Amino acid sequence: MSYAVESKKRKFHRMLESISKPITDNVSKAAAPSTTSATAQDRLLTNLSIKKVRLSSGDQSDLAAVRNSIQKISRPAHQLASASSNKRPSFVPWDRERFLERLETFRRVDRWTSKPTPINEVQWAKCGWICTDAMRVSCISGCGGSVVVKLPDEIDELDGYDAEKVQERKEVRAKLVEEFAKLLHDGHGESCPWRNRGCDDTIQHLPLTNADSALAGLRKRYLNMLQMGDKLPADDAIQSPEDFQLDELLKMLPEDWSKTSEKPAVNGEAASSDNQDSTEANAPPSTETPLNRAALTLAFFGWDAVSDGATGLVGCGACFRRLGLWMYKPKANGDVTVYASLDVAFEHMEYCPWIDRMAQSGTGKPNQKTEDLRSGWELVAQAVRVKHRRHLRSTTSMDTVQTDTGTPSAEFGEDDENDEAKKTADREWWAKIRRMRQLLTTKSPRRKSVIQ
């Protein structure tokens, strides 16, 4: 055997020994005797598998067994457990639910405060970052990227600073914002997929294009609000934008909007039809309750009860803002409320699609006119109007059909006149078709006869 082959064998065995060793000394020290014996057994199996490969190099099953045994030894137990538990992919820039999960990590005020729009929490969440500590963001993919986002406090001349100092502080903040904006992508690792691509601008889009689904969501939020009962603030304490016409929308809501009925559950799957009829007869009739204007206004602007609503908390599922309704109600001892009024639009975050038209559309640009765009609450109001128009059209068409079928013609001559009118219209239609054919048909030259 030559010296080159011998040296290659030694390198191969040295590589196998380095792979089979534990990664850290702490893991080897903390391992139990049973783990040590298992490791030794795995090494023995690896050596036996290597011998089998030497004897029959053409057997692919033995080669696969060697690879599996090496992979099993090279990865410690805690890495195997973490790999099996984390099955969901981390790079899914098209998934809105995963985007909202990342955005929710910025909700805690002790970890994150408001930042300028180019580096606010939405931009970090779009690029695959989550808030892990005070003003610290980390990559969701585990590439090792971590950024501490801190800006100097804003100062004003009213605080006793001169104009030169205020301007210098503004320039420093603007420069830092530019640097942090670059780190949205450059802060990731070289091989991290978030470095090259983030979420699209439409990731914040609320699914409100379908009128039926928009009304279903509105009703669900409204019913959740009703469960709060007396925890809701008074109607006069609710403030809304001037464009929001609640009285007009109340007239357009479906008739069964405020009707609630409770049907007792039927025990047993094989209940007879007589029992079902008796159950429906004994069921309490649906009762119509007056609409709660405060609950309906909150529902129109995307607010929903948190958990079961027993705590008096409402929250937004798009910007994760939470409100304690007890701050807008008088106290039991007669003291005044903490806040005099509740502005249902202003309490959202400024980037929330329920109030921001560009965030809801996903196509708005800073220099684009926003008159043609619609925010979330405007789309819900539009869905109510569309549903009302459809209901009026269907009702009108049904009334017309019933009138036509319920009043037969008095004379048979009218049917004859209708038949003649139909025949005349058909003749005119076919005449138009023939003229169009003549215009569109191109005359091909006649072929000359071939003299044989």
C-alpha positions, 0 to 999 in steps of 0.5 A: 500500500502506497504512502498516499493511500495510507495518509488518506485513510488516516485523514478519513479516520481522524475526520470520523473521530472529530465528528463523533466527539461532542461539540462542547465540553459542558455537554459531555460533563453534564451527560449521564453514564447511560449517555456515555455508553450510548455514545460508545455504542453508536461509535461501535456501530459506526465502525462496524458500518464502515467495515461493511462499506470497505467489504462491499462498496457497491451496497448503497444501503450500508452507505446510507446506514453510515450516513445516518449514524454519523448524523445522529452522533454529530448533532447533540440531543438538545439540537435534535429536540429543537429541530423536531419541535420547530417544524414551521418554516420561518421565511414565509413573507407572504403569510399574513398570520405569521406577519401579525405574530411578529408584529404582536411582539412589539406590543409591550410598552416596556420593550418598544416605543413608537419610532419614525415611520421608516423604522417603526414596528411594521417595517421591522416585522415585514423584514422578519424581525421580532422584538426580544428585549428592550429596544432590541430586535432579532431575526425570526430565522435565527441567523444571528442578526440582532439590532438595538434600535435607540434614538435620542430624545426629541427636544424643543425650544420650549424646553429651554434649548436654543434653536441651534441645539434643536436643529443639531438633534434633529439632524442626528435623529434623521441620520440614525433613522437612515442607518437603521433603515439600512439595517432592516435588510443588511442586519440579517446574516449573509445567508438569511433569506430575509436579507433579500426579500421582505413582506409585500406592502399588501400584507396589512390588507384586511379581508373586507372586499367581500360584502358578506364576509365584512358584514359577518365580521361586523356582526361577530364583533358587535355580539362580542361587545354586547356580552360586556353589558354595563362595562361599555361606555355611554353613547355620548362618550363615543367620538367618531370621524365626521364622515361616519354616519351611524344613523344612516347606516342603522337604517341600512342594516338587515332587519334581523340584525338585532334579533337574538334567539336561543334554541335548546340543544336536542340530546341524542342524534337519533331524535324523532321528528315529533320530538323535534317539532315539539322542541321547535314549538316550545323554543322561545321566539326571537326577540328584537332588542334595540341596537347598542350604538356604542358597541356598534360604533366600536365594532365598525372601527375594528374593535373587538372584545378581548377574551370573553369581555369580562375584563372590560378590555377591547383590542384591535387585531391589526395593530394590537392596541388595547383599551380599558373601557373602565377609563371612560365610565364614571366610577362607582363612588361618583368620581368622574371618568379618567377620560371624558371621551373615547375616540374610536379612530384616534386610539388606533395606531397610526399605521393601522389599516382600520384608519390608514387608507394606504395601509389597507390598499397596499398600493398607496404611495406618499405622493399619491392622492388618497381620495380614491382609497378606502380604510377598513371602517370605510369598506365596512360602511360601504359593504352595508350600503352595497348589501342594502342596495342588493336587498332592495333590487331583489325585493323589487324584482320579486314584487315585479314577478309576483305582479306579472304572474298574478294579473293575467292578460284580459284579451288574447290579442295582447299575446298575439301582439307580443308574438309579432313584436318578438318576430319583428325583433328577431328579423331585425337581429338576424339582418344585423348579423348578416350585415356584420358577416358581410363586412367582416368576411373578406372575398378571396380571389377565385382560383384559375382553372387548370387546363389539362 
